[in-house]
Amino acid sequence: MTLLITVIAAIAATVVWYANENRDTYRLGTLSLIYWGASLMWLMDFVFEYAELKAEYFNQEFADILNDSLLGVAVVALGLVAWLIILLIKDPKGVFKKKFAK
């Protein structure tokens, strides 16, 4: 579930990046890369866990699926927080420069 949630977030961020004319202003490429990096990490986790458990990997209990889902949502939220911090530091529209220059 973690892999699925992060891949959905990565696809959504990429579509928004591609469709938005202000992609450089809002650093949407950075958000896409954050989610694609997380997706790649969870893909490798899936590969190694599947190699260890084989078909038993798909017989998970509901509690394990719920934990994986919550972890996926937490990863997406943490990616958004990291992107917002980067956006605030870069200050693309100069909002903080205007406020502190006075």
N, CA, C and O atoms as CSV, one atom per row, in Angstrom:
chain,resi,resn,atom,element,x,y,z
A,1,MET,N,N,0.816,-1.191,0.000
A,1,MET,CA,C,0.000,0.000,0.000
A,1,MET,C,C,0.865,1.262,0.000
A,1,MET,O,O,0.507,2.266,-0.616
A,2,THR,N,N,1.983,1.206,0.682
A,2,THR,CA,C,2.854,2.378,0.730
A,2,THR,C,C,3.343,2.711,-0.666
A,2,THR,O,O,3.344,3.876,-1.063
A,3,LEU,N,N,3.754,1.706,-1.409
A,3,LEU,CA,C,4.212,1.913,-2.778
A,3,LEU,C,C,3.093,2.499,-3.637
A,3,LEU,O,O,3.319,3.437,-4.400
A,4,LEU,N,N,1.915,1.958,-3.515
A,4,LEU,CA,C,0.782,2.420,-4.312
A,4,LEU,C,C,0.444,3.877,-4.010
A,4,LEU,O,O,0.207,4.661,-4.929
A,5,ILE,N,N,0.421,4.238,-2.750
A,5,ILE,CA,C,0.080,5.607,-2.364
A,5,ILE,C,C,1.134,6.592,-2.860
A,5,ILE,O,O,0.789,7.662,-3.362
A,6,THR,N,N,2.412,6.246,-2.726
A,6,THR,CA,C,3.455,7.172,-3.177
A,6,THR,C,C,3.509,7.268,-4.702
A,6,THR,O,O,3.813,8.334,-5.237
A,7,VAL,N,N,3.224,6.189,-5.399
A,7,VAL,CA,C,3.188,6.253,-6.872
A,7,VAL,C,C,2.023,7.127,-7.330
A,7,VAL,O,O,2.166,7.898,-8.279
A,8,ILE,N,N,0.883,7.017,-6.673
A,8,ILE,CA,C,-0.259,7.874,-7.019
A,8,ILE,C,C,0.092,9.340,-6.767
A,8,ILE,O,O,-0.235,10.203,-7.581
A,9,ALA,N,N,0.757,9.626,-5.641
A,9,ALA,CA,C,1.169,11.003,-5.349
A,9,ALA,C,C,2.190,11.492,-6.372
A,9,ALA,O,O,2.145,12.651,-6.785
A,10,ALA,N,N,3.104,10.624,-6.782
A,10,ALA,CA,C,4.116,11.004,-7.768
A,10,ALA,C,C,3.474,11.294,-9.116
A,10,ALA,O,O,3.841,12.266,-9.777
A,11,ILE,N,N,2.532,10.476,-9.529
A,11,ILE,CA,C,1.843,10.703,-10.800
A,11,ILE,C,C,1.039,11.996,-10.741
A,11,ILE,O,O,1.053,12.777,-11.693
A,12,ALA,N,N,0.338,12.230,-9.631
A,12,ALA,CA,C,-0.449,13.456,-9.487
A,12,ALA,C,C,0.451,14.689,-9.513
A,12,ALA,O,O,0.126,15.678,-10.171
A,13,ALA,N,N,1.571,14.640,-8.806
A,13,ALA,CA,C,2.495,15.784,-8.789
A,13,ALA,C,C,3.098,16.024,-10.170
A,13,ALA,O,O,3.300,17.171,-10.568
A,14,THR,N,N,3.383,14.959,-10.894
A,14,THR,CA,C,3.939,15.099,-12.237
A,14,THR,C,C,2.923,15.697,-13.196
A,14,THR,O,O,3.274,16.534,-14.028
A,15,VAL,N,N,1.670,15.279,-13.090
A,15,VAL,CA,C,0.615,15.834,-13.945
A,15,VAL,C,C,0.423,17.323,-13.646
A,15,VAL,O,O,0.287,18.129,-14.566
A,16,VAL,N,N,0.413,17.684,-12.365
A,16,VAL,CA,C,0.273,19.093,-11.991
A,16,VAL,C,C,1.474,19.884,-12.492
A,16,VAL,O,O,1.315,20.994,-12.998
A,17,TRP,N,N,2.666,19.328,-12.356
A,17,TRP,CA,C,3.874,19.990,-12.855
A,17,TRP,C,C,3.786,20.219,-14.360
A,17,TRP,O,O,4.106,21.303,-14.848
A,18,TYR,N,N,3.355,19.206,-15.086
A,18,TYR,CA,C,3.300,19.296,-16.544
A,18,TYR,C,C,2.235,20.285,-17.011
A,18,TYR,O,O,2.437,21.003,-17.990
A,19,ALA,N,N,1.101,20.322,-16.309
A,19,ALA,CA,C,-0.025,21.149,-16.746
A,19,ALA,C,C,0.099,22.601,-16.288
A,19,ALA,O,O,-0.598,23.464,-16.822
A,20,ASN,N,N,0.953,22.894,-15.327
A,20,ASN,CA,C,1.036,24.229,-14.757
A,20,ASN,C,C,2.070,25.078,-15.493
A,20,ASN,O,O,3.191,24.632,-15.738
A,21,GLU,N,N,1.688,26.290,-15.839
A,21,GLU,CA,C,2.615,27.189,-16.517
A,21,GLU,C,C,3.642,27.771,-15.552
A,21,GLU,O,O,4.727,28.172,-15.973
A,22,ASN,N,N,3.314,27.820,-14.267
A,22,ASN,CA,C,4.207,28.385,-13.251
A,22,ASN,C,C,5.033,27.302,-12.567
A,22,ASN,O,O,5.323,27.404,-11.375
A,23,ARG,N,N,5.408,26.276,-13.305
A,23,ARG,CA,C,6.091,25.135,-12.695
A,23,ARG,C,C,7.422,25.518,-12.067
A,23,ARG,O,O,7.820,24.937,-11.058
A,24,ASP,N,N,8.111,26.487,-12.652
A,24,ASP,CA,C,9.390,26.900,-12.074
A,24,ASP,C,C,9.186,27.796,-10.862
A,24,ASP,O,O,9.970,27.748,-9.914
A,25,THR,N,N,8.149,28.604,-10.884
A,25,THR,CA,C,7.883,29.502,-9.769
A,25,THR,C,C,7.586,28.727,-8.497
A,25,THR,O,O,8.114,29.049,-7.432
A,26,TYR,N,N,6.756,27.724,-8.602
A,26,TYR,CA,C,6.342,26.961,-7.423
A,26,TYR,C,C,7.179,25.718,-7.174
A,26,TYR,O,O,6.877,24.940,-6.269
A,27,ARG,N,N,8.227,25.524,-7.966
A,27,ARG,CA,C,9.158,24.408,-7.794
A,27,ARG,C,C,8.413,23.061,-7.758
A,27,ARG,O,O,8.686,22.211,-6.911
A,28,LEU,N,N,7.485,22.890,-8.678
A,28,LEU,CA,C,6.701,21.657,-8.741
A,28,LEU,C,C,7.541,20.465,-9.182
A,28,LEU,O,O,7.205,19.325,-8.864
A,29,GLY,N,N,8.617,20.710,-9.901
A,29,GLY,CA,C,9.527,19.627,-10.272
A,29,GLY,C,C,10.182,19.004,-9.053
A,29,GLY,O,O,10.417,17.797,-9.004
A,30,THR,N,N,10.473,19.847,-8.068
A,30,THR,CA,C,11.053,19.337,-6.819
A,30,THR,C,C,10.068,18.424,-6.107
A,30,THR,O,O,10.448,17.372,-5.593
A,31,LEU,N,N,8.803,18.828,-6.076
A,31,LEU,CA,C,7.776,17.984,-5.451
A,31,LEU,C,C,7.657,16.653,-6.176
A,31,LEU,O,O,7.545,15.605,-5.538
A,32,SER,N,N,7.679,16.686,-7.501
A,32,SER,CA,C,7.615,15.442,-8.278
A,32,SER,C,C,8.801,14.537,-7.973
A,32,SER,O,O,8.639,13.330,-7.798
A,33,LEU,N,N,9.988,15.120,-7.909
A,33,LEU,CA,C,11.179,14.322,-7.626
A,33,LEU,C,C,11.161,13.731,-6.217
A,33,LEU,O,O,11.638,12.616,-6.005
A,34,ILE,N,N,10.623,14.460,-5.271
A,34,ILE,CA,C,10.495,13.929,-3.907
A,34,ILE,C,C,9.637,12.669,-3.922
A,34,ILE,O,O,9.998,11.650,-3.335
A,35,TYR,N,N,8.495,12.754,-4.603
A,35,TYR,CA,C,7.583,11.602,-4.629
A,35,TYR,C,C,8.111,10.451,-5.482
A,35,TYR,O,O,7.915,9.287,-5.131
A,36,TRP,N,N,8.780,10.758,-6.599
A,36,TRP,CA,C,9.345,9.676,-7.404
A,36,TRP,C,C,10.490,8.992,-6.666
A,36,TRP,O,O,10.672,7.782,-6.798
A,37,GLY,N,N,11.253,9.739,-5.900
A,37,GLY,CA,C,12.318,9.139,-5.084
A,37,GLY,C,C,11.749,8.219,-4.024
A,37,GLY,O,O,12.268,7.127,-3.793
A,38,ALA,N,N,10.667,8.669,-3.373
A,38,ALA,CA,C,10.013,7.820,-2.376
A,38,ALA,C,C,9.432,6.572,-3.029
A,38,ALA,O,O,9.499,5.484,-2.458
A,39,SER,N,N,8.864,6.723,-4.220
A,39,SER,CA,C,8.298,5.569,-4.932
A,39,SER,C,C,9.383,4.557,-5.284
A,39,SER,O,O,9.179,3.350,-5.158
A,40,LEU,N,N,10.522,5.049,-5.720
A,40,LEU,CA,C,11.643,4.159,-6.038
A,40,LEU,C,C,12.119,3.417,-4.786
A,40,LEU,O,O,12.433,2.228,-4.842
A,41,MET,N,N,12.169,4.124,-3.668
A,41,MET,CA,C,12.570,3.487,-2.412
A,41,MET,C,C,11.592,2.377,-2.023
A,41,MET,O,O,12.012,1.285,-1.639
A,42,TRP,N,N,10.293,2.656,-2.121
A,42,TRP,CA,C,9.303,1.641,-1.753
A,42,TRP,C,C,9.260,0.504,-2.765
A,42,TRP,O,O,8.913,-0.621,-2.407
A,43,LEU,N,N,9.604,0.773,-4.023
A,43,LEU,CA,C,9.692,-0.295,-5.015
A,43,LEU,C,C,10.800,-1.271,-4.649
A,43,LEU,O,O,10.611,-2.484,-4.728
A,44,MET,N,N,11.943,-0.755,-4.253
A,44,MET,CA,C,13.050,-1.635,-3.838
A,44,MET,C,C,12.681,-2.405,-2.574
A,44,MET,O,O,13.050,-3.570,-2.429
A,45,ASP,N,N,11.961,-1.769,-1.667
A,45,ASP,CA,C,11.489,-2.460,-0.469
A,45,ASP,C,C,10.569,-3.616,-0.850
A,45,ASP,O,O,10.664,-4.707,-0.288
A,46,PHE,N,N,9.674,-3.365,-1.813
A,46,PHE,CA,C,8.766,-4.415,-2.277
A,46,PHE,C,C,9.538,-5.568,-2.909
A,46,PHE,O,O,9.255,-6.732,-2.625
A,47,VAL,N,N,10.505,-5.257,-3.756
A,47,VAL,CA,C,11.277,-6.299,-4.447
A,47,VAL,C,C,11.989,-7.198,-3.446
A,47,VAL,O,O,11.922,-8.422,-3.550
A,48,PHE,N,N,12.668,-6.595,-2.480
A,48,PHE,CA,C,13.414,-7.402,-1.512
A,48,PHE,C,C,12.494,-8.172,-0.570
A,48,PHE,O,O,12.795,-9.304,-0.189
A,49,GLU,N,N,11.373,-7.555,-0.196
A,49,GLU,CA,C,10.439,-8.272,0.678
A,49,GLU,C,C,9.758,-9.408,-0.079
A,49,GLU,O,O,9.531,-10.476,0.490
A,50,TYR,N,N,9.427,-9.197,-1.353
A,50,TYR,CA,C,8.829,-10.260,-2.148
A,50,TYR,C,C,9.827,-11.394,-2.369
A,50,TYR,O,O,9.442,-12.563,-2.353
A,51,ALA,N,N,11.096,-11.068,-2.573
A,51,ALA,CA,C,12.122,-12.100,-2.759
A,51,ALA,C,C,12.261,-12.956,-1.505
A,51,ALA,O,O,12.583,-14.142,-1.582
A,52,GLU,N,N,12.019,-12.351,-0.366
A,52,GLU,CA,C,12.133,-13.090,0.892
A,52,GLU,C,C,10.897,-13.932,1.186
A,52,GLU,O,O,11.013,-15.083,1.607
A,53,LEU,N,N,9.697,-13.354,0.961
A,53,LEU,CA,C,8.459,-14.024,1.363
A,53,LEU,C,C,7.750,-14.780,0.238
A,53,LEU,O,O,6.911,-15.640,0.507
A,54,LYS,N,N,8.075,-14.471,-1.007
A,54,LYS,CA,C,7.414,-15.064,-2.190
A,54,LYS,C,C,5.908,-14.799,-2.159
A,54,LYS,O,O,5.498,-13.663,-1.917
A,55,ALA,N,N,5.085,-15.799,-2.393
A,55,ALA,CA,C,3.638,-15.627,-2.476
A,55,ALA,C,C,3.019,-15.266,-1.132
A,55,ALA,O,O,1.911,-14.732,-1.087
A,56,GLU,N,N,3.705,-15.547,-0.059
A,56,GLU,CA,C,3.198,-15.216,1.276
A,56,GLU,C,C,3.084,-13.696,1.464
A,56,GLU,O,O,2.357,-13.227,2.340
A,57,TYR,N,N,3.791,-12.948,0.653
A,57,TYR,CA,C,3.741,-11.484,0.742
A,57,TYR,C,C,2.325,-10.959,0.520
A,57,TYR,O,O,1.929,-9.963,1.124
A,58,PHE,N,N,1.565,-11.624,-0.342
A,58,PHE,CA,C,0.225,-11.160,-0.681
A,58,PHE,C,C,-0.839,-11.623,0.299
A,58,PHE,O,O,-2.008,-11.275,0.131
A,59,ASN,N,N,-0.483,-12.387,1.305
A,59,ASN,CA,C,-1.430,-12.841,2.329
A,59,ASN,C,C,-1.204,-12.065,3.622
A,59,ASN,O,O,-0.832,-12.642,4.644
A,60,GLN,N,N,-1.430,-10.765,3.572
A,60,GLN,CA,C,-1.224,-9.916,4.733
A,60,GLN,C,C,-2.523,-9.763,5.508
A,60,GLN,O,O,-3.618,-9.866,4.954
A,61,GLU,N,N,-2.374,-9.518,6.790
A,61,GLU,CA,C,-3.538,-9.260,7.625
A,61,GLU,C,C,-3.973,-7.811,7.443
A,61,GLU,O,O,-3.225,-6.972,6.941
A,62,PHE,N,N,-5.199,-7.547,7.866
A,62,PHE,CA,C,-5.757,-6.206,7.719
A,62,PHE,C,C,-4.935,-5.173,8.488
A,62,PHE,O,O,-4.751,-4.053,8.012
A,63,ALA,N,N,-4.452,-5.528,9.644
A,63,ALA,CA,C,-3.655,-4.595,10.447
A,63,ALA,C,C,-2.371,-4.192,9.723
A,63,ALA,O,O,-1.956,-3.035,9.794
A,64,ASP,N,N,-1.744,-5.133,9.032
A,64,ASP,CA,C,-0.531,-4.814,8.267
A,64,ASP,C,C,-0.838,-3.884,7.095
A,64,ASP,O,O,-0.074,-2.964,6.804
A,65,ILE,N,N,-1.960,-4.134,6.429
A,65,ILE,CA,C,-2.365,-3.276,5.313
A,65,ILE,C,C,-2.675,-1.873,5.816
A,65,ILE,O,O,-2.313,-0.889,5.171
A,66,LEU,N,N,-3.337,-1.773,6.951
A,66,LEU,CA,C,-3.655,-0.476,7.532
A,66,LEU,C,C,-2.388,0.269,7.932
A,66,LEU,O,O,-2.278,1.471,7.691
A,67,ASN,N,N,-1.436,-0.425,8.535
A,67,ASN,CA,C,-0.162,0.197,8.909
A,67,ASN,C,C,0.596,0.698,7.680
A,67,ASN,O,O,1.153,1.796,7.694
A,68,ASP,N,N,0.616,-0.105,6.625
A,68,ASP,CA,C,1.277,0.319,5.386
A,68,ASP,C,C,0.589,1.536,4.779
A,68,ASP,O,O,1.251,2.433,4.256
A,69,SER,N,N,-0.744,1.566,4.849
A,69,SER,CA,C,-1.490,2.707,4.317
A,69,SER,C,C,-1.184,3.973,5.097
A,69,SER,O,O,-0.970,5.033,4.509
A,70,LEU,N,N,-1.163,3.866,6.412
A,70,LEU,CA,C,-0.845,5.030,7.238
A,70,LEU,C,C,0.582,5.512,6.998
A,70,LEU,O,O,0.843,6.715,7.002
A,71,LEU,N,N,1.497,4.582,6.792
A,71,LEU,CA,C,2.867,4.953,6.476
A,71,LEU,C,C,2.933,5.673,5.132
A,71,LEU,O,O,3.668,6.649,4.987
A,72,GLY,N,N,2.175,5.200,4.154
A,72,GLY,CA,C,2.136,5.854,2.850
A,72,GLY,C,C,1.592,7.276,2.938
A,72,GLY,O,O,2.132,8.189,2.314
A,73,VAL,N,N,0.537,7.462,3.702
A,73,VAL,CA,C,-0.026,8.798,3.885
A,73,VAL,C,C,0.974,9.694,4.612
A,73,VAL,O,O,1.110,10.871,4.278
A,74,ALA,N,N,1.675,9.141,5.609
A,74,ALA,CA,C,2.680,9.919,6.337
A,74,ALA,C,C,3.830,10.324,5.421
A,74,ALA,O,O,4.337,11.440,5.530
A,75,VAL,N,N,4.247,9.443,4.525
A,75,VAL,CA,C,5.324,9.760,3.582
A,75,VAL,C,C,4.890,10.881,2.635
A,75,VAL,O,O,5.668,11.792,2.350
A,76,VAL,N,N,3.663,10.815,2.154
A,76,VAL,CA,C,3.150,11.860,1.265
A,76,VAL,C,C,3.076,13.196,2.015
A,76,VAL,O,O,3.453,14.235,1.473
A,77,ALA,N,N,2.597,13.166,3.247
A,77,ALA,CA,C,2.514,14.396,4.040
A,77,ALA,C,C,3.904,14.962,4.325
A,77,ALA,O,O,4.109,16.174,4.251
A,78,LEU,N,N,4.846,14.100,4.647
A,78,LEU,CA,C,6.212,14.563,4.907
A,78,LEU,C,C,6.850,15.144,3.642
A,78,LEU,O,O,7.609,16.110,3.719
A,79,GLY,N,N,6.548,14.567,2.493
A,79,GLY,CA,C,7.025,15.120,1.235
A,79,GLY,C,C,6.460,16.507,0.983
A,79,GLY,O,O,7.169,17.392,0.503
A,80,LEU,N,N,5.181,16.701,1.307
A,80,LEU,CA,C,4.580,18.026,1.175
A,80,LEU,C,C,5.228,19.031,2.115
A,80,LEU,O,O,5.473,20.175,1.729
A,81,VAL,N,N,5.508,18.613,3.345
A,81,VAL,CA,C,6.162,19.503,4.308
A,81,VAL,C,C,7.558,19.889,3.812
A,81,VAL,O,O,7.940,21.057,3.883
A,82,ALA,N,N,8.308,18.925,3.316
A,82,ALA,CA,C,9.649,19.219,2.794
A,82,ALA,C,C,9.562,20.188,1.622
A,82,ALA,O,O,10.375,21.106,1.523
A,83,TRP,N,N,8.589,19.999,0.735
A,83,TRP,CA,C,8.420,20.881,-0.411
A,83,TRP,C,C,8.041,22.291,0.043
A,83,TRP,O,O,8.543,23.273,-0.505
A,84,LEU,N,N,7.164,22.396,1.034
A,84,LEU,CA,C,6.779,23.715,1.542
A,84,LEU,C,C,7.963,24.434,2.178
A,84,LEU,O,O,8.114,25.644,2.009
A,85,ILE,N,N,8.797,23.709,2.903
A,85,ILE,CA,C,9.984,24.321,3.501
A,85,ILE,C,C,10.918,24.839,2.411
A,85,ILE,O,O,11.438,25.950,2.511
A,86,ILE,N,N,11.129,24.038,1.378
A,86,ILE,CA,C,11.966,24.474,0.251
A,86,ILE,C,C,11.354,25.703,-0.407
A,86,ILE,O,O,12.067,26.644,-0.754
A,87,LEU,N,N,10.040,25.697,-0.579
A,87,LEU,CA,C,9.354,26.819,-1.205
A,87,LEU,C,C,9.478,28.080,-0.363
A,87,LEU,O,O,9.676,29.167,-0.904
A,88,LEU,N,N,9.364,27.950,0.945
A,88,LEU,CA,C,9.503,29.114,1.822
A,88,LEU,C,C,10.928,29.645,1.839
A,88,LEU,O,O,11.137,30.857,1.890
A,89,ILE,N,N,11.898,28.764,1.798
A,89,ILE,CA,C,13.303,29.198,1.797
A,89,ILE,C,C,13.647,29.905,0.493
A,89,ILE,O,O,14.313,30.940,0.513
A,90,LYS,N,N,13.208,29.366,-0.637
A,90,LYS,CA,C,13.519,29.961,-1.941
A,90,LYS,C,C,12.729,31.244,-2.188
A,90,LYS,O,O,13.197,32.121,-2.914
A,91,ASP,N,N,11.535,31.368,-1.595
A,91,ASP,CA,C,10.693,32.564,-1.692
A,91,ASP,C,C,10.580,33.054,-3.136
A,91,ASP,O,O,11.083,34.129,-3.463
A,92,PRO,N,N,9.919,32.269,-4.011
A,92,PRO,CA,C,9.922,32.590,-5.440
A,92,PRO,C,C,9.241,33.903,-5.803
A,92,PRO,O,O,9.614,34.522,-6.800
A,93,LYS,N,N,8.272,34.341,-5.040
A,93,LYS,CA,C,7.578,35.590,-5.358
A,93,LYS,C,C,8.124,36.770,-4.555
A,93,LYS,O,O,7.648,37.896,-4.704
A,94,GLY,N,N,9.112,36.520,-3.712
A,94,GLY,CA,C,9.741,37.589,-2.955
A,94,GLY,C,C,8.880,38.175,-1.850
A,94,GLY,O,O,9.062,39.332,-1.473
A,95,VAL,N,N,7.951,37.397,-1.331
A,95,VAL,CA,C,7.045,37.886,-0.290
A,95,VAL,C,C,7.814,38.231,0.978
A,95,VAL,O,O,7.591,39.292,1.562
A,96,PHE,N,N,8.703,37.368,1.409
A,96,PHE,CA,C,9.455,37.623,2.632
A,96,PHE,C,C,10.461,38.750,2.452
A,96,PHE,O,O,10.716,39.510,3.386
A,97,LYS,N,N,11.028,38.863,1.269
A,97,LYS,CA,C,11.965,39.964,0.995
A,97,LYS,C,C,11.264,41.314,1.122
A,97,LYS,O,O,11.826,42.258,1.677
A,98,LYS,N,N,10.036,41.405,0.607
A,98,LYS,CA,C,9.274,42.646,0.684
A,98,LYS,C,C,8.914,42.988,2.127
A,98,LYS,O,O,8.982,44.149,2.531
A,99,LYS,N,N,8.527,41.965,2.907
A,99,LYS,CA,C,8.120,42.209,4.293
A,99,LYS,C,C,9.291,42.629,5.152
A,99,LYS,O,O,9.161,43.533,5.976
A,100,PHE,N,N,10.445,41.981,4.971
A,100,PHE,CA,C,11.593,42.266,5.821
A,100,PHE,C,C,12.437,43.435,5.323
A,100,PHE,O,O,13.298,43.924,6.054
A,101,ALA,N,N,12.204,43.891,4.096
A,101,ALA,CA,C,12.961,45.015,3.554
A,101,ALA,C,C,12.445,46.346,4.105
A,101,ALA,O,O,13.159,47.348,4.072
A,102,LYS,N,N,11.225,46.361,4.605
A,102,LYS,CA,C,10.629,47.601,5.121
A,102,LYS,C,C,11.224,48.018,6.407
A,102,LYS,O,O,10.829,49.041,6.967
